[in-house]
């Protein structure tokens, strides 16, 4: 992979004026306009405040400190606040001058309106001063809001990077996969389609139909509640100013309060600004807060899962650089070039869950090249669990497993995607005719190919339903 050339971020050396007006990003925008697109090498390097290692180290240290402080119920929110400190609250304080300017602006307009009244004694320079002040206040408010949005997005990026790094250190999975919510109805429908023959044989159509309709009814109710909330919010957002004015005029008429055009101007401007802050931003804030609470709850549950201790008990060639070797035991990859593949299993106990009913006990064997070892037993005896213990999928076990060389585990449930048999066998690799025929002969598929209309080019669907 080619090394990316250095492209320092100009924000590091930018002046205060450049930071405030975002001038440091102008060269990148100009390059995009000239080239029509941007390459990866054109992008600036991340800021030191956004580096993954530093942010993850801070959040990890605060998370471990929170676990020590409250091991029964640690709070990921408290660990996040300790990592980000006062940044979220300081960003909120940035918007206070903007809201103050939004209040002053309509007041200046009311003073300016007196210049246009009949027999006005206001001098022209006074009116021009009010005009320039109104324009300047609007400009300052726009700059402050723009800078606040930039700082808010930077803080959101830092939080996302810190969470992602912490999750990747726990296990090599993406945060988007952690936060993905599985649709129960789609899952059941997929299982039914895959097992349609079994459903038909045992006449389970009515039972599954009732179950799916029940889940679908719950799903529709949730959608209805969400849509009703959105409709109320949209209706309130569109009619907020009109309804408020109607209530104000009704109150003024009831109490015989004189209607003033200056009051109308001030109220109209203030209600327009309040609509954005009170209605729109409040609605977005509540939605994002609900999403964040749900997301941090899932991340917290994942981080509290028991750590796998297979590093010191299950070692293979791929784990030889972990830096841990048992005392008085030679490294398993010493003289790896001349050492023959083998498996050494000394399993005392293995369980999927702590204090669970299922348990594998006292399984000892060695496997060398050419050995044929048969594992027999009834359904649920633990045959597949033993193989999954060798691969490290069962983390709760006592004993040790040593695997010298490289190995391949083929599960009994195959994964077939919609394409030809040939594409399924290649699985993204380049086609090698000799290697392909060797694989076909080794798996005894040559006899099956003769019975298919297009041999290896026969189309199959998910789980081989077309076969």
The 8 nearest C-alpha neighbors of each residue, nearest first, counted from 0:
[[1, 2, 3, 4, 40, 39, 5, 38],
 [2, 0, 3, 4, 40, 39, 5, 38],
 [3, 1, 4, 0, 5, 40, 39, 6],
 [2, 4, 1, 40, 5, 39, 6, 0],
 [5, 3, 2, 6, 40, 1, 41, 7],
 [4, 6, 7, 3, 44, 40, 43, 2],
 [5, 7, 43, 44, 4, 8, 42, 41],
 [8, 6, 44, 43, 9, 5, 45, 11],
 [7, 9, 43, 44, 10, 11, 6, 46],
 [10, 8, 11, 12, 23, 13, 7, 43],
 [9, 11, 13, 8, 12, 23, 18, 46],
 [10, 12, 9, 13, 8, 46, 7, 14],
 [13, 11, 10, 9, 14, 8, 23, 15],
 [14, 12, 10, 11, 17, 9, 18, 23],
 [15, 13, 17, 16, 18, 12, 10, 19],
 [16, 14, 18, 17, 19, 13, 20, 12],
 [15, 17, 19, 14, 18, 20, 22, 13],
 [16, 18, 22, 14, 20, 15, 21, 19],
 [19, 17, 15, 21, 16, 20, 14, 13],
 [18, 20, 16, 17, 21, 15, 146, 142],
 [19, 21, 17, 22, 18, 16, 142, 146],
 [22, 20, 18, 17, 23, 19, 24, 25],
 [23, 21, 17, 25, 24, 20, 18, 19],
 [22, 24, 21, 25, 17, 9, 10, 13],
 [23, 25, 22, 27, 26, 21, 28, 9],
 [24, 26, 28, 22, 27, 23, 29, 21],
 [27, 25, 29, 28, 24, 30, 23, 22],
 [26, 28, 30, 29, 25, 24, 31, 41],
 [29, 27, 25, 31, 26, 30, 32, 24],
 [28, 30, 26, 32, 31, 27, 25, 33],
 [31, 29, 27, 33, 32, 28, 34, 26],
 [32, 30, 28, 36, 34, 35, 29, 33],
 [31, 33, 29, 35, 30, 34, 28, 36],
 [32, 34, 30, 31, 35, 29, 36, 28],
 [35, 33, 31, 36, 32, 30, 37, 29],
 [34, 36, 32, 31, 33, 37, 30, 29],
 [37, 35, 31, 34, 38, 32, 33, 30],
 [36, 38, 31, 41, 39, 34, 35, 42],
 [37, 39, 41, 40, 36, 42, 31, 34],
 [38, 40, 41, 42, 37, 3, 43, 4],
 [39, 41, 38, 42, 3, 4, 6, 43],
 [42, 40, 38, 39, 37, 43, 6, 27],
 [43, 41, 40, 39, 44, 38, 6, 37],
 [44, 42, 8, 6, 7, 45, 41, 9],
 [43, 45, 8, 7, 6, 46, 42, 5],
 [46, 44, 49, 43, 47, 50, 8, 48],
 [45, 47, 49, 48, 44, 50, 8, 11],
 [48, 46, 50, 49, 45, 53, 11, 51],
 [47, 49, 46, 50, 157, 54, 53, 45],
 [50, 48, 46, 47, 157, 45, 51, 54],
 [51, 49, 47, 52, 48, 53, 54, 46],
 [50, 52, 54, 53, 55, 160, 49, 164],
 [51, 53, 55, 54, 50, 56, 164, 161],
 [54, 52, 56, 55, 51, 50, 57, 48],
 [55, 53, 161, 57, 51, 56, 52, 58],
 [54, 56, 161, 58, 52, 164, 57, 53],
 [55, 57, 59, 53, 54, 58, 52, 60],
 [58, 56, 54, 60, 55, 59, 82, 61],
 [57, 59, 61, 55, 60, 56, 82, 62],
 [58, 60, 62, 56, 57, 61, 55, 63],
 [61, 59, 57, 63, 62, 58, 56, 64],
 [60, 62, 64, 78, 58, 59, 63, 65],
 [63, 61, 59, 65, 78, 64, 60, 58],
 [64, 62, 66, 60, 65, 61, 59, 67],
 [63, 65, 61, 67, 62, 66, 68, 60],
 [64, 66, 68, 62, 63, 67, 73, 69],
 [67, 65, 70, 63, 69, 73, 64, 68],
 [68, 66, 64, 65, 70, 69, 63, 73],
 [69, 67, 65, 66, 64, 70, 73, 63],
 [68, 70, 73, 66, 71, 67, 72, 65],
 [71, 69, 66, 67, 72, 73, 68, 65],
 [72, 70, 69, 73, 66, 68, 67, 74],
 [71, 73, 69, 70, 74, 66, 65, 68],
 [74, 72, 69, 66, 65, 70, 71, 75],
 [73, 75, 76, 77, 72, 78, 65, 299],
 [74, 76, 78, 77, 79, 299, 73, 62],
 [75, 77, 79, 74, 78, 80, 295, 81],
 [78, 76, 80, 79, 74, 75, 81, 65],
 [79, 77, 75, 81, 61, 62, 76, 80],
 [78, 80, 82, 76, 77, 81, 75, 83],
 [81, 79, 77, 83, 84, 82, 78, 76],
 [80, 82, 84, 78, 79, 83, 77, 61],
 [81, 83, 79, 80, 84, 58, 57, 78],
 [82, 84, 80, 81, 86, 79, 85, 87],
 [83, 85, 81, 80, 82, 86, 87, 79],
 [86, 84, 88, 87, 89, 83, 80, 81],
 [85, 87, 89, 88, 84, 83, 90, 154],
 [88, 86, 90, 89, 85, 91, 83, 154],
 [89, 87, 91, 90, 85, 86, 92, 84],
 [90, 88, 92, 86, 91, 87, 85, 93],
 [91, 89, 93, 87, 92, 88, 86, 147],
 [90, 92, 88, 89, 93, 94, 87, 95],
 [93, 91, 89, 95, 90, 94, 88, 96],
 [94, 92, 90, 91, 95, 147, 89, 96],
 [93, 95, 97, 92, 96, 91, 98, 144],
 [94, 96, 98, 92, 97, 93, 99, 91],
 [97, 95, 99, 98, 94, 100, 93, 140],
 [96, 98, 140, 100, 94, 99, 95, 101],
 [97, 99, 101, 95, 100, 96, 94, 102],
 [98, 100, 96, 102, 97, 101, 95, 103],
 [101, 99, 103, 97, 102, 98, 136, 104],
 [102, 100, 98, 99, 104, 103, 97, 272],
 [101, 103, 99, 100, 104, 105, 98, 269],
 [104, 102, 100, 106, 101, 105, 107, 99],
 [103, 105, 107, 106, 101, 102, 133, 100],
 [106, 104, 108, 265, 107, 103, 268, 102],
 [105, 107, 103, 109, 108, 104, 265, 110],
 [108, 106, 110, 104, 105, 109, 111, 103],
 [109, 107, 105, 111, 106, 110, 112, 104],
 [108, 110, 112, 106, 111, 107, 261, 105],
 [109, 111, 107, 108, 112, 113, 106, 114],
 [112, 110, 108, 109, 113, 114, 126, 107],
 [111, 113, 109, 114, 110, 115, 108, 116],
 [114, 112, 116, 111, 115, 110, 119, 109],
 [113, 115, 112, 111, 116, 121, 119, 126],
 [114, 116, 113, 112, 117, 119, 111, 118],
 [115, 117, 113, 119, 114, 118, 112, 120],
 [116, 118, 119, 115, 114, 113, 120, 112],
 [119, 117, 116, 120, 115, 114, 121, 113],
 [118, 120, 117, 116, 121, 114, 113, 115],
 [119, 121, 122, 118, 114, 113, 117, 116],
 [122, 120, 119, 114, 123, 125, 126, 113],
 [123, 121, 125, 124, 120, 126, 114, 119],
 [124, 122, 126, 125, 127, 121, 114, 128],
 [125, 123, 127, 126, 122, 128, 121, 129],
 [124, 126, 128, 123, 122, 127, 129, 121],
 [125, 127, 123, 129, 128, 124, 111, 130],
 [128, 126, 130, 124, 129, 125, 131, 123],
 [129, 127, 125, 131, 126, 130, 132, 124],
 [128, 130, 132, 126, 127, 131, 133, 111],
 [131, 129, 127, 133, 132, 128, 126, 134],
 [132, 130, 134, 128, 133, 129, 135, 127],
 [131, 133, 129, 135, 130, 134, 136, 128],
 [132, 134, 130, 136, 131, 135, 104, 129],
 [135, 133, 131, 137, 132, 136, 138, 130],
 [136, 134, 132, 138, 137, 133, 131, 139],
 [135, 137, 139, 133, 138, 134, 100, 132],
 [138, 136, 140, 134, 135, 139, 141, 133],
 [137, 139, 135, 141, 136, 140, 134, 142],
 [140, 138, 136, 142, 141, 137, 135, 143],
 [139, 141, 97, 137, 143, 138, 142, 136],
 [140, 142, 138, 144, 139, 143, 145, 137],
 [143, 141, 139, 145, 140, 144, 146, 138],
 [142, 144, 146, 140, 145, 141, 147, 139],
 [143, 145, 147, 141, 146, 142, 140, 148],
 [146, 144, 142, 148, 147, 143, 141, 149],
 [147, 145, 149, 143, 148, 144, 142, 150],
 [148, 146, 144, 150, 149, 145, 151, 143],
 [147, 149, 151, 145, 146, 150, 152, 144],
 [150, 148, 146, 152, 147, 151, 153, 145],
 [149, 151, 153, 147, 152, 148, 154, 146],
 [152, 150, 148, 154, 153, 149, 147, 155],
 [153, 151, 155, 149, 154, 150, 156, 148],
 [154, 152, 150, 156, 151, 155, 149, 157],
 [153, 155, 157, 151, 156, 152, 150, 158],
 [154, 156, 152, 158, 153, 157, 159, 151],
 [157, 155, 153, 159, 154, 158, 160, 152],
 [156, 158, 154, 160, 155, 159, 49, 161],
 [159, 157, 161, 155, 156, 160, 162, 154],
 [158, 160, 156, 162, 157, 161, 163, 155],
 [159, 161, 163, 157, 158, 162, 51, 164],
 [160, 162, 55, 158, 54, 164, 159, 163],
 [163, 161, 165, 159, 164, 160, 158, 166],
 [164, 162, 160, 166, 165, 161, 174, 159],
 [165, 163, 167, 161, 55, 166, 162, 160],
 [164, 166, 162, 168, 163, 167, 55, 161],
 [165, 167, 169, 163, 168, 164, 162, 170],
 [168, 166, 171, 170, 164, 169, 165, 172],
 [167, 169, 165, 166, 170, 164, 171, 163],
 [168, 170, 166, 167, 165, 302, 171, 306],
 [171, 169, 167, 168, 172, 166, 165, 173],
 [172, 170, 167, 168, 173, 169, 166, 174],
 [171, 173, 170, 167, 174, 176, 166, 177],
 [174, 172, 175, 176, 177, 171, 167, 163],
 [173, 175, 177, 176, 163, 178, 172, 166],
 [174, 176, 178, 173, 177, 179, 172, 163],
 [177, 175, 179, 174, 173, 178, 172, 180],
 [178, 176, 174, 175, 179, 173, 298, 297],
 [177, 179, 175, 176, 294, 174, 180, 297],
 [180, 178, 176, 177, 175, 181, 174, 182],
 [181, 179, 182, 178, 177, 176, 183, 175],
 [182, 180, 183, 179, 186, 185, 184, 178],
 [181, 183, 185, 184, 186, 180, 187, 218],
 [182, 184, 186, 185, 181, 187, 214, 188],
 [183, 185, 187, 186, 182, 188, 214, 211],
 [186, 184, 188, 182, 187, 183, 189, 181],
 [185, 187, 183, 189, 184, 188, 182, 190],
 [186, 188, 190, 184, 189, 185, 191, 183],
 [189, 187, 191, 185, 190, 186, 184, 192],
 [190, 188, 186, 192, 187, 191, 185, 193],
 [191, 189, 187, 193, 188, 192, 194, 186],
 [190, 192, 188, 194, 189, 193, 195, 187],
 [193, 191, 195, 189, 194, 190, 188, 196],
 [192, 194, 190, 191, 195, 189, 462, 464],
 [195, 193, 191, 197, 192, 196, 190, 198],
 [196, 194, 198, 192, 197, 191, 193, 199],
 [195, 197, 199, 198, 194, 200, 193, 192],
 [196, 198, 200, 199, 194, 195, 201, 202],
 [199, 197, 195, 203, 196, 201, 200, 202],
 [200, 198, 202, 196, 197, 201, 195, 203],
 [199, 201, 197, 198, 202, 196, 203, 195],
 [200, 202, 198, 203, 199, 197, 204, 196],
 [203, 201, 199, 204, 200, 198, 205, 197],
 [202, 204, 198, 206, 201, 205, 207, 199],
 [205, 203, 207, 202, 206, 208, 198, 199],
 [204, 206, 208, 207, 203, 209, 202, 210],
 [207, 205, 209, 203, 208, 204, 210, 202],
 [206, 208, 210, 204, 209, 205, 211, 203],
 [207, 209, 205, 211, 206, 210, 204, 212],
 [210, 208, 212, 206, 207, 211, 205, 213],
 [209, 211, 207, 213, 208, 212, 206, 214],
 [212, 210, 214, 208, 213, 209, 215, 207],
 [211, 213, 215, 209, 214, 210, 216, 208],
 [212, 214, 216, 210, 211, 215, 209, 217],
 [215, 213, 217, 211, 216, 212, 184, 218],
 [214, 216, 212, 218, 217, 213, 211, 219],
 [217, 215, 213, 219, 218, 214, 212, 220],
 [218, 216, 220, 214, 215, 219, 221, 213],
 [217, 219, 215, 221, 216, 220, 214, 222],
 [218, 220, 222, 216, 221, 217, 223, 215],
 [221, 219, 223, 217, 222, 218, 224, 216],
 [222, 220, 224, 218, 223, 219, 225, 217],
 [221, 223, 219, 225, 220, 224, 226, 218],
 [224, 222, 220, 226, 221, 225, 227, 219],
 [225, 223, 227, 221, 222, 226, 228, 220],
 [224, 226, 222, 228, 223, 227, 221, 229],
 [227, 225, 229, 223, 228, 224, 230, 222],
 [228, 226, 230, 224, 229, 225, 223, 231],
 [227, 229, 231, 225, 226, 230, 232, 224],
 [228, 230, 226, 232, 227, 231, 233, 225],
 [231, 229, 227, 233, 232, 228, 234, 226],
 [232, 230, 234, 228, 233, 229, 235, 227],
 [231, 233, 229, 235, 230, 234, 236, 228],
 [234, 232, 236, 230, 235, 231, 229, 237],
 [235, 233, 231, 237, 236, 232, 230, 238],
 [234, 236, 232, 239, 238, 233, 237, 231],
 [235, 237, 233, 239, 234, 238, 232, 278],
 [236, 238, 234, 235, 239, 233, 240, 241],
 [239, 237, 241, 235, 240, 236, 242, 234],
 [238, 240, 235, 236, 242, 241, 237, 243],
 [241, 239, 243, 242, 238, 244, 270, 271],
 [242, 240, 244, 238, 243, 239, 245, 237],
 [241, 243, 245, 239, 244, 240, 238, 246],
 [244, 242, 240, 246, 245, 241, 239, 247],
 [245, 243, 247, 241, 246, 242, 248, 240],
 [244, 246, 242, 248, 243, 247, 249, 241],
 [245, 247, 249, 243, 244, 248, 250, 242],
 [246, 248, 244, 250, 249, 245, 243, 251],
 [249, 247, 251, 245, 250, 246, 244, 252],
 [248, 250, 246, 252, 247, 251, 245, 253],
 [249, 251, 253, 247, 248, 252, 246, 254],
 [250, 252, 256, 248, 254, 249, 253, 255],
 [251, 253, 255, 249, 250, 254, 248, 256],
 [254, 252, 250, 251, 255, 249, 256, 248],
 [253, 255, 251, 256, 252, 250, 249, 257],
 [256, 254, 252, 253, 251, 257, 250, 258],
 [255, 257, 251, 254, 252, 258, 253, 250],
 [258, 256, 259, 255, 251, 252, 254, 260],
 [257, 259, 256, 260, 251, 262, 263, 248],
 [260, 258, 262, 261, 257, 263, 264, 256],
 [259, 261, 263, 262, 264, 258, 265, 109],
 [262, 260, 264, 263, 259, 109, 265, 112],
 [261, 263, 259, 265, 260, 264, 266, 258],
 [262, 264, 260, 266, 261, 265, 267, 259],
 [265, 263, 261, 267, 262, 266, 268, 260],
 [264, 266, 105, 262, 268, 267, 263, 269],
 [267, 265, 263, 269, 264, 268, 270, 262],
 [266, 268, 264, 270, 265, 269, 263, 271],
 [269, 267, 271, 265, 270, 266, 105, 264],
 [268, 270, 266, 272, 271, 267, 273, 265],
 [269, 271, 273, 267, 272, 268, 266, 274],
 [270, 272, 268, 274, 269, 273, 267, 275],
 [273, 271, 269, 274, 270, 275, 268, 276],
 [272, 274, 270, 276, 277, 275, 271, 269],
 [273, 275, 278, 271, 272, 277, 276, 270],
 [276, 274, 279, 273, 272, 278, 277, 280],
 [277, 275, 273, 280, 274, 278, 279, 272],
 [276, 278, 273, 281, 274, 275, 280, 279],
 [277, 279, 274, 281, 275, 276, 280, 282],
 [280, 278, 275, 282, 281, 276, 277, 283],
 [281, 279, 283, 276, 282, 284, 278, 277],
 [280, 282, 284, 277, 278, 283, 279, 285],
 [281, 283, 279, 285, 280, 284, 278, 286],
 [284, 282, 280, 286, 281, 285, 287, 279],
 [283, 285, 281, 287, 282, 286, 280, 288],
 [284, 286, 288, 282, 283, 287, 281, 289],
 [287, 285, 283, 289, 288, 284, 290, 282],
 [286, 288, 290, 284, 289, 285, 291, 283],
 [287, 289, 291, 285, 290, 286, 284, 292],
 [290, 288, 292, 286, 291, 287, 285, 293],
 [289, 291, 287, 293, 288, 292, 294, 286],
 [292, 290, 294, 288, 293, 289, 295, 287],
 [291, 293, 289, 295, 294, 290, 296, 288],
 [294, 292, 296, 290, 291, 295, 289, 297],
 [295, 293, 291, 297, 296, 292, 290, 178],
 [296, 294, 298, 292, 297, 293, 299, 291],
 [295, 297, 299, 293, 294, 298, 292, 300],
 [298, 296, 300, 294, 299, 295, 301, 293],
 [297, 299, 295, 301, 300, 296, 302, 294],
 [298, 300, 296, 302, 301, 297, 295, 75],
 [301, 299, 297, 303, 298, 302, 296, 304],
 [300, 302, 298, 299, 303, 304, 297, 166],
 [301, 303, 299, 304, 300, 298, 169, 166],
 [304, 302, 300, 301, 299, 305, 306, 298],
 [305, 303, 301, 302, 306, 300, 299, 307],
 [304, 306, 303, 307, 302, 394, 308, 301],
 [305, 307, 308, 304, 169, 394, 303, 302],
 [308, 306, 394, 309, 305, 395, 310, 393],
 [309, 307, 310, 306, 394, 311, 312, 395],
 [308, 310, 313, 312, 311, 307, 394, 391],
 [311, 309, 308, 312, 313, 314, 318, 321],
 [312, 310, 309, 313, 308, 323, 314, 324],
 [311, 313, 399, 309, 310, 400, 314, 398],
 [314, 312, 400, 309, 310, 399, 401, 311],
 [315, 313, 401, 318, 312, 310, 402, 400],
 [316, 314, 402, 318, 317, 403, 401, 319],
 [315, 317, 319, 318, 404, 332, 403, 314],
 [316, 318, 315, 319, 320, 314, 405, 404],
 [319, 317, 315, 316, 314, 320, 321, 310],
 [320, 318, 316, 321, 317, 315, 332, 314],
 [321, 319, 322, 318, 317, 323, 316, 324],
 [322, 320, 323, 319, 318, 310, 324, 317],
 [321, 323, 320, 324, 319, 318, 310, 311],
 [324, 322, 321, 311, 325, 310, 320, 319],
 [325, 323, 326, 330, 322, 328, 311, 329],
 [324, 326, 328, 327, 323, 311, 329, 330],
 [325, 327, 328, 324, 329, 323, 330, 311],
 [326, 328, 325, 329, 324, 330, 323, 331],
 [327, 329, 326, 325, 330, 324, 331, 323],
 [328, 330, 331, 327, 333, 324, 325, 326],
 [331, 329, 333, 332, 328, 324, 319, 325],
 [330, 332, 333, 329, 403, 319, 316, 315],
 [333, 331, 335, 330, 334, 316, 319, 403],
 [332, 334, 335, 330, 331, 329, 338, 336],
 [333, 335, 336, 337, 332, 338, 331, 330],
 [334, 336, 332, 338, 333, 337, 404, 331],
 [335, 337, 334, 338, 339, 333, 332, 404],
 [338, 336, 335, 334, 339, 333, 340, 332],
 [337, 339, 335, 336, 334, 340, 403, 332],
 [338, 340, 337, 341, 404, 403, 368, 335],
 [341, 339, 404, 403, 338, 368, 367, 342],
 [340, 342, 367, 403, 366, 402, 339, 343],
 [341, 343, 402, 366, 365, 401, 403, 344],
 [342, 344, 365, 401, 400, 364, 402, 366],
 [345, 343, 400, 364, 363, 346, 365, 342],
 [346, 344, 363, 399, 398, 362, 400, 347],
 [345, 347, 398, 362, 361, 348, 344, 363],
 [346, 348, 361, 398, 360, 397, 362, 345],
 [347, 349, 360, 397, 396, 359, 346, 361],
 [348, 350, 396, 359, 358, 395, 397, 360],
 [351, 349, 358, 395, 352, 396, 357, 359],
 [350, 352, 393, 395, 353, 349, 355, 394],
 [353, 351, 355, 350, 354, 395, 357, 356],
 [352, 354, 355, 350, 351, 395, 356, 349],
 [355, 353, 352, 356, 350, 357, 358, 351],
 [356, 354, 352, 353, 357, 350, 351, 358],
 [355, 357, 358, 354, 350, 352, 353, 351],
 [358, 356, 355, 350, 359, 351, 352, 381],
 [357, 359, 350, 349, 360, 356, 348, 355],
 [360, 358, 349, 348, 350, 357, 381, 361],
 [359, 361, 348, 347, 362, 358, 349, 346],
 [360, 362, 347, 346, 363, 348, 359, 345],
 [363, 361, 346, 360, 345, 347, 364, 344],
 [362, 364, 345, 344, 346, 361, 365, 343],
 [365, 363, 344, 343, 366, 362, 345, 342],
 [364, 366, 343, 342, 344, 367, 363, 341],
 [367, 365, 342, 341, 370, 343, 364, 368],
 [366, 368, 341, 370, 369, 365, 340, 342],
 [369, 367, 370, 340, 341, 366, 339, 371],
 [368, 370, 367, 371, 366, 372, 341, 340],
 [369, 371, 368, 367, 372, 366, 365, 373],
 [372, 370, 373, 369, 366, 368, 367, 374],
 [371, 373, 370, 374, 366, 364, 365, 369],
 [374, 372, 375, 371, 370, 382, 376, 366],
 [373, 375, 382, 372, 376, 385, 383, 381],
 [376, 374, 373, 382, 377, 380, 381, 378],
 [375, 377, 380, 378, 374, 382, 381, 379],
 [378, 376, 380, 379, 375, 381, 382, 374],
 [379, 377, 380, 376, 381, 382, 375, 383],
 [378, 380, 381, 377, 382, 376, 383, 384],
 [379, 381, 377, 378, 376, 382, 375, 383],
 [382, 380, 384, 379, 383, 385, 359, 378],
 [383, 381, 385, 384, 380, 374, 386, 375],
 [382, 384, 386, 385, 381, 387, 410, 411],
 [383, 385, 381, 387, 382, 386, 388, 393],
 [386, 384, 388, 382, 383, 387, 381, 389],
 [387, 385, 389, 383, 388, 384, 390, 382],
 [388, 386, 384, 390, 392, 389, 385, 383],
 [387, 389, 385, 391, 393, 386, 390, 392],
 [388, 390, 386, 387, 391, 385, 400, 313],
 [389, 391, 387, 388, 392, 386, 408, 393],
 [390, 392, 388, 393, 389, 387, 394, 309],
 [391, 393, 387, 388, 390, 394, 389, 384],
 [394, 392, 388, 391, 395, 351, 387, 350],
 [393, 395, 307, 392, 396, 309, 391, 308],
 [396, 394, 350, 393, 349, 351, 352, 397],
 [395, 397, 349, 348, 394, 350, 398, 393],
 [398, 396, 348, 347, 346, 349, 399, 395],
 [397, 399, 346, 347, 345, 312, 396, 348],
 [398, 400, 312, 345, 313, 346, 344, 401],
 [399, 401, 344, 313, 343, 312, 345, 314],
 [400, 402, 343, 314, 342, 313, 315, 403],
 [401, 403, 342, 315, 341, 404, 314, 343],
 [404, 402, 340, 341, 315, 342, 316, 401],
 [405, 403, 340, 316, 402, 406, 341, 339],
 [404, 406, 403, 316, 407, 340, 402, 315],
 [407, 405, 404, 408, 402, 340, 403, 390],
 [406, 408, 409, 405, 390, 410, 404, 386],
 [407, 409, 410, 406, 390, 386, 387, 389],
 [408, 410, 407, 411, 413, 412, 386, 406],
 [411, 409, 412, 408, 413, 383, 386, 387],
 [410, 412, 413, 409, 383, 414, 408, 382],
 [413, 411, 410, 414, 409, 462, 415, 383],
 [414, 412, 411, 415, 410, 462, 409, 463],
 [413, 415, 462, 412, 416, 461, 463, 423],
 [414, 416, 462, 461, 463, 413, 423, 417],
 [417, 415, 461, 460, 418, 414, 423, 462],
 [418, 416, 460, 461, 459, 415, 419, 458],
 [417, 419, 458, 459, 416, 422, 460, 420],
 [420, 418, 458, 456, 422, 457, 421, 459],
 [421, 419, 423, 455, 422, 456, 457, 424],
 [420, 422, 455, 424, 419, 423, 456, 425],
 [423, 421, 425, 419, 424, 420, 426, 418],
 [424, 422, 420, 426, 421, 425, 419, 415],
 [423, 425, 421, 422, 426, 420, 435, 427],
 [424, 426, 422, 428, 427, 423, 421, 430],
 [427, 425, 423, 424, 428, 422, 421, 429],
 [426, 428, 425, 429, 422, 423, 424, 430],
 [429, 427, 425, 426, 430, 431, 422, 424],
 [430, 428, 431, 427, 425, 426, 432, 422],
 [429, 431, 432, 428, 425, 435, 434, 427],
 [432, 430, 434, 433, 435, 429, 436, 428],
 [431, 433, 435, 434, 430, 436, 437, 429],
 [434, 432, 436, 435, 431, 437, 438, 430],
 [435, 433, 437, 431, 436, 432, 438, 430],
 [434, 436, 432, 438, 437, 433, 431, 439],
 [437, 435, 439, 433, 438, 434, 440, 432],
 [436, 438, 434, 440, 435, 439, 441, 433],
 [437, 439, 441, 435, 436, 440, 442, 434],
 [440, 438, 436, 444, 442, 437, 441, 445],
 [439, 441, 443, 437, 442, 438, 445, 436],
 [442, 440, 438, 439, 443, 437, 444, 436],
 [441, 443, 439, 440, 444, 438, 445, 437],
 [444, 442, 440, 441, 445, 439, 446, 447],
 [443, 445, 447, 439, 446, 442, 448, 440],
 [446, 444, 448, 447, 443, 439, 440, 449],
 [447, 445, 444, 448, 449, 443, 450, 440],
 [446, 448, 444, 450, 449, 445, 451, 443],
 [449, 447, 454, 445, 451, 450, 446, 455],
 [448, 450, 447, 446, 451, 454, 445, 452],
 [451, 449, 448, 447, 452, 446, 454, 453],
 [450, 452, 454, 448, 449, 453, 447, 457],
 [451, 453, 454, 450, 457, 449, 448, 456],
 [454, 452, 457, 456, 451, 455, 448, 458],
 [453, 455, 448, 451, 456, 457, 452, 449],
 [456, 454, 421, 420, 457, 448, 453, 419],
 [457, 455, 419, 453, 454, 421, 420, 458],
 [458, 456, 453, 419, 455, 454, 420, 459],
 [457, 459, 419, 418, 456, 420, 460, 417],
 [458, 460, 465, 463, 417, 418, 419, 466],
 [461, 459, 417, 463, 464, 465, 416, 462],
 [460, 462, 416, 463, 417, 415, 464, 459],
 [461, 463, 415, 464, 460, 414, 193, 416],
 [462, 464, 460, 461, 459, 466, 465, 415],
 [465, 463, 466, 460, 462, 461, 459, 193],
 [466, 464, 459, 463, 460, 458, 461, 462],
 [465, 464, 463, 459, 460, 458, 457, 451]]
